[in-house]
Amino acid sequence: MNSIIMISVGLFVILFLFLVGLPVKALKKISKYVLRGIVCVMIVFILNYALASNNFHIPINTVTCAFLSIVGVPGIVALSVIGIYLV
């Protein structure tokens, strides 16, 4: 449920900035990070669902979403390694 709210807030911010007149170059950079974050959160959600029987879980919260939108798919690997070996 939180991920749906995060996605809708992100889409609202992009639409608002587009309507206000943010320069196209900045909009492309912001949309790249938002799209990367959405894809990574979807991958984490699928991993959590597929590996739930093995007690594997990566929490999906604001910090995780921000980290994944900046780092991308290597961030998923890093969070997985941290979750398996340190927790």
C-alpha positions as CSV (number, residue, x, y, z in Angstrom):
1,M,0.0,0.0,0.0
2,N,2.8,2.4,0.8
3,S,4.5,1.8,-2.6
4,I,1.2,2.7,-4.4
5,I,1.1,6.0,-2.4
6,M,4.8,6.7,-3.2
7,I,4.2,6.1,-6.9
8,S,1.2,8.3,-7.0
9,V,3.0,11.1,-5.1
10,G,5.9,10.8,-7.5
11,L,3.7,11.0,-10.5
12,F,1.8,14.0,-9.0
13,V,5.2,15.8,-8.4
14,I,6.3,15.1,-12.0
15,L,3.0,16.4,-13.4
16,F,3.0,19.5,-11.2
17,L,6.6,20.3,-12.2
18,F,5.8,19.8,-15.8
19,L,2.8,22.1,-15.6
20,V,4.8,24.8,-13.7
21,G,7.4,24.8,-16.5
22,L,10.4,23.1,-15.2
23,P,13.2,23.0,-17.8
24,V,13.1,19.9,-20.0
25,K,16.7,18.9,-19.1
26,A,15.9,18.9,-15.3
27,L,12.6,17.1,-16.0
28,K,14.5,14.3,-17.9
29,K,16.9,13.9,-15.0
30,I,14.1,13.7,-12.4
31,S,12.0,11.3,-14.5
32,K,15.1,9.1,-14.9
33,Y,15.4,8.7,-11.1
34,V,11.7,8.3,-10.6
35,L,11.4,5.6,-13.3
36,R,14.5,3.8,-11.9
37,G,13.0,3.9,-8.4
38,I,9.6,2.5,-9.6
39,V,11.3,-0.3,-11.5
40,C,13.5,-1.2,-8.6
41,V,10.6,-1.2,-6.1
42,M,8.7,-3.5,-8.4
43,I,11.6,-5.9,-8.5
44,V,12.0,-5.8,-4.7
45,F,8.2,-6.5,-4.4
46,I,8.5,-9.5,-6.7
47,L,11.6,-10.8,-4.9
48,N,9.8,-10.4,-1.5
49,Y,6.8,-12.3,-2.9
50,A,8.8,-15.1,-4.6
51,L,11.2,-15.7,-1.7
52,A,8.7,-15.3,1.2
53,S,8.9,-19.0,2.0
54,N,12.6,-18.6,2.7
55,N,12.1,-15.8,5.2
56,F,13.6,-13.3,2.7
57,H,12.3,-9.8,3.1
58,I,13.5,-6.3,2.0
59,P,11.4,-3.6,3.5
60,I,9.9,-1.1,1.1
61,N,9.9,2.3,2.7
62,T,11.0,5.8,2.0
63,V,14.7,5.2,2.6
64,T,14.7,2.1,0.5
65,C,12.9,3.8,-2.4
66,A,15.3,6.8,-2.3
67,F,18.3,4.5,-2.2
68,L,17.1,2.3,-5.0
69,S,16.2,5.3,-7.2
70,I,19.7,6.6,-6.9
71,V,21.7,3.4,-7.1
72,G,19.4,1.2,-9.2
73,V,19.6,-2.6,-9.6
74,P,23.0,-2.9,-7.8
75,G,21.2,-1.5,-4.8
76,I,18.9,-4.4,-4.8
77,V,21.9,-6.7,-4.8
78,A,23.4,-4.8,-1.9
79,L,20.2,-4.8,0.1
80,S,19.9,-8.5,-0.5
81,V,23.4,-9.3,0.6
82,I,22.9,-7.1,3.7
83,G,19.6,-8.9,4.4
84,I,21.1,-12.3,4.1
85,Y,24.4,-12.0,5.8
86,L,23.9,-9.3,8.4
87,V,20.4,-9.7,9.6
